[in-house]
Amino acid sequence: METFISYSSGIKNTAGKIKNYLDLFGFNCFLAHEDIPPQTVWPKEILAALNRCDLFLPLLNAGFIESFFCQQETGFAYCMGIEILPVMISKAPMGMISDIQAVRFKRKDIDSSCWKIVKHVAKRESLSKPVLDALIKWFGESGHYDIANERAKLILNEFEFSPRQVKTIRSHIKNNSQIYETKHARDSIFKFFDKYSNHFDKKFIEWYDSKKASRKWLSY
């Protein structure tokens, strides 16, 4: 997925933090002040990035409203039928995007606000595949019991997964001891088993619910 972040220069640091977070989950964000090489014609590069993007993220604040470039970028995205997700920093959507529901963004809580964007896009069928794949990879990379528990709660029963994706999650549960040994993730994982029951046979569930796996640290 290709994502174009439209922003005013006054919040370029915030825009950079948003890009860094979203890129962890397959957004592949274009940010003008980071991605345009020196001595390049800016309008040409911006137009090229807009033409190839799948998602347009306008970061709405007072500076955005006053920016000629931001207004042009938004108009282009709207007219081209690009998926637009307004991000309300301090201003509500206006003009042609005034009827599009925005994500409220708190600059003092970057991670929580960015997660709202990830969660929203991961539920949009037309955009979800690369984001869900990245979330599954993130879950599979859990390197600590607490991290595995947190990620299991965040993703396993929040989104809709394809058969291929469920198979990958199953592999992570089977092969990552930080996932299958943590007792705190049991509820989330059993709920996931129930939801996708045709992918988990009795043998697999019995293995997970054994002393070799999630019962290892339970008291008897």
C-alpha positions in Angstrom: 0.0 0.0 0.0 1.1 3.5 -0.8 0.1 6.3 1.6 0.4 10.1 1.0 0.6 12.2 4.1 -0.4 15.8 3.5 0.7 18.3 6.2 1.7 21.9 6.8 5.4 22.5 7.5 4.7 23.6 11.1 4.0 20.0 12.1 6.6 18.2 10.1 8.0 16.6 13.3 4.6 15.2 14.1 4.1 14.1 10.5 7.5 12.3 10.7 6.5 10.4 13.9 3.2 9.3 12.2 5.1 8.1 9.2 7.5 6.1 11.3 4.7 4.4 13.2 2.5 3.6 10.2 5.4 2.3 8.2 5.8 -0.5 10.8 2.4 -1.7 9.6 2.7 -1.7 5.9 1.6 1.9 5.1 4.7 2.9 3.1 4.1 6.6 3.7 5.3 9.4 1.4 6.4 12.5 3.4 7.6 15.4 1.2 10.4 16.7 3.5 11.8 13.2 3.9 11.2 11.5 0.6 12.0 14.2 -2.0 15.7 14.2 -2.9 17.7 17.4 -3.1 17.5 19.4 -6.3 14.3 17.7 -7.3 11.3 19.6 -8.7 8.9 19.4 -5.8 5.5 19.7 -7.6 6.5 16.9 -10.1 7.5 14.5 -7.2 4.4 15.4 -5.2 2.2 14.7 -8.2 3.9 11.4 -8.9 3.4 10.3 -5.3 -0.3 11.3 -5.4 -0.8 9.4 -8.6 0.5 6.1 -7.1 -1.0 6.4 -3.6 -3.9 4.2 -2.3 -4.6 6.2 0.8 -4.5 10.0 1.4 -3.9 11.2 5.0 -4.5 14.9 5.5 -3.2 16.1 8.9 -5.7 18.8 9.7 -4.6 21.9 11.7 -4.7 25.7 11.2 -1.5 25.5 9.0 -3.1 22.9 6.7 -6.1 25.2 6.0 -3.7 28.1 5.1 -1.4 25.9 2.9 -1.9 26.3 -0.8 -0.1 22.9 -1.4 -2.2 21.1 1.2 -5.4 22.3 -0.4 -4.3 21.4 -3.9 -3.2 17.9 -2.7 -6.5 17.3 -1.1 -8.5 18.4 -4.1 -6.4 16.1 -6.3 -7.0 13.1 -4.1 -10.7 13.8 -3.9 -11.1 14.2 -7.7 -9.0 11.1 -8.3 -11.2 9.0 -6.0 -8.3 8.1 -3.7 -9.4 6.8 -0.3 -9.2 9.7 2.1 -8.9 9.4 5.9 -8.8 12.9 7.5 -6.7 13.1 10.7 -8.0 15.8 13.0 -5.0 17.4 14.7 -6.8 20.6 15.7 -9.3 21.3 12.8 -12.3 19.4 11.5 -12.5 18.3 7.8 -13.5 21.2 5.5 -14.6 21.8 2.0 -14.9 18.7 -0.2 -13.9 16.4 2.6 -16.2 17.9 5.2 -18.6 14.9 5.1 -15.8 12.3 5.7 -15.5 11.1 9.3 -12.0 12.0 10.7 -9.8 10.2 13.2 -9.2 12.4 16.3 -5.5 12.7 16.9 -3.8 13.8 20.2 -0.2 14.9 19.7 0.6 14.1 23.3 -0.4 10.5 22.7 1.2 9.7 19.4 1.1 5.9 19.7 -2.5 5.6 20.7 -3.6 8.1 18.0 -1.6 6.3 15.3 -3.1 3.0 16.4 -6.6 4.4 15.6 -5.4 5.0 12.1 -4.0 1.4 11.8 -7.1 -0.1 13.2 -9.4 1.9 10.9 -7.4 1.0 7.8 -7.1 -2.7 8.8 -10.9 -2.9 8.7 -11.2 -1.4 5.2 -11.5 -4.3 2.8 -9.9 -2.4 -0.1 -6.8 -1.5 2.0 -6.5 -4.1 4.7 -4.3 -6.9 3.3 -0.8 -5.3 3.7 -1.8 -3.9 7.1 -3.1 -7.2 8.4 -0.1 -9.0 7.1 2.2 -6.6 8.9 0.1 -6.9 12.1 0.4 -10.7 12.0 4.2 -10.4 11.5 4.3 -8.1 14.5 2.4 -10.6 16.6 4.7 -13.4 15.4 7.8 -11.4 16.5 6.6 -11.1 20.1 9.7 -11.5 22.2 8.3 -11.5 25.7 5.2 -13.0 27.4 3.8 -9.6 28.2 4.3 -8.4 24.6 2.7 -11.5 23.2 -0.3 -11.0 25.5 -0.7 -7.4 24.6 -0.5 -8.0 20.9 -2.9 -11.0 21.1 -5.5 -8.8 22.8 -5.0 -6.0 20.2 -5.3 -8.0 17.0 -6.5 -11.6 17.2 -10.2 -10.8 17.7 -10.3 -7.2 16.4 -10.0 -7.9 12.7 -11.2 -10.3 10.0 -8.5 -12.5 8.6 -8.3 -14.6 5.4 -7.6 -18.3 5.5 -4.0 -17.7 4.5 -3.6 -15.2 7.4 -5.2 -17.5 9.9 -2.8 -20.2 8.9 0.1 -17.8 9.5 -1.2 -16.8 12.9 -1.6 -20.5 13.7 2.1 -21.0 12.8 3.1 -18.2 15.1 1.1 -19.6 18.0 2.7 -23.0 17.4 6.3 -21.9 17.0 6.8 -18.9 19.3 7.1 -20.0 22.9 6.6 -16.4 24.1 3.1 -16.7 22.6 2.1 -20.3 23.4 3.5 -20.3 27.0 2.0 -17.0 28.2 -1.0 -17.9 30.3 -2.4 -14.3 30.0 -3.0 -14.6 26.3 -5.1 -17.8 26.7 -8.5 -16.1 26.6 -7.7 -14.2 23.4 -6.2 -17.3 21.8 -9.1 -19.6 22.7 -11.6 -17.0 21.4 -9.6 -16.9 18.2 -9.8 -20.7 18.0 -13.6 -20.5 18.3 -13.9 -17.8 15.7 -11.8 -19.8 13.1 -12.7 -23.3 14.4 -12.3 -24.9 10.9 -8.6 -24.1 11.0 -7.9 -25.6 14.4 -8.4 -29.3 14.9 -8.8 -31.1 18.3 -5.2 -32.2 18.3 -3.9 -28.6 18.0 -6.2 -27.3 20.7 -5.3 -30.1 23.0 -1.6 -29.4 22.5 -2.1 -25.6 23.2 -4.2 -26.5 26.3 -1.5 -28.8 27.7 1.4 -28.6 30.2 3.7 -28.4 27.3 2.2 -25.1 26.2 -0.1 -22.6 27.9 -0.7 -24.6 31.0 3.0 -24.8 31.7 2.9 -21.9 34.2 -0.6 -22.5 35.7 -1.0 -23.6 39.2 -2.5 -27.1 39.9 
